[in-house]
Amino acid sequence: MEFSLLGAALLGVAAVYGVIYWEAARGNAADCSKDLWDVSLGAATAGLVVGRLAAMIIAGTNPLTNPGDILIVRSGVDTGWAVVGALVAMAVISRRETVLVAGGLAAAALAGLGAWEAGCLVRDACHGTVTDLPWGISLGGSEITRHPIGIYTALLFFVAALAVMWLKRRTQDSLMVGGVALAAAGTVRLVTEPLRSALGGRPTLWYLTAVVLGVGVVVVAQYRQRVEP
């Protein structure tokens, strides 16, 4: 039985919590009536459940007949469906303040993804494709060194989170901030995915969709800034 994925999830939740309250103390909290921590917790929970159920179904496991496997993780979480589930849940919880909440949670979400990826150290799942670089890591009992893809991805997500925090200091446009964060998340995945060991098809389409949607949102935000007095 495998519980280590839950440990990685807890790291992600802790990072989200830390960034929300770090920003709130420095005037970067969203100007909305919703509690960002409550929204993020609800959205993250919904995303994990949706992603876990999707992974079980894709692997051929029936969640109705194997409900224990939802928590006793064997086949992971489908990240694409997890993101969709989290975004839908955030929109439902936020209602008319979705844009403000999305902008407020942008940096925290990226930091959470970075901490989730750093959780590969807990799961012993940082290994990617083969490399001869000096910082390559090897599986137990193997002399073959591999890219520490989990660490690469975590660092890039943390850099993206810092960049979004910087952007939030310079604009009050939550739509712009949310679009940049979405595009950054997709870009990080596209950059690191070729170095990840994959047993099946790569979810490249998910990441491309995130980049295209994010860039589209940024374009809309810029247009709105120009036409509004």
Disulfide bonds with the S-S distance in Angstrom:
Cys120-Cys126 1.86
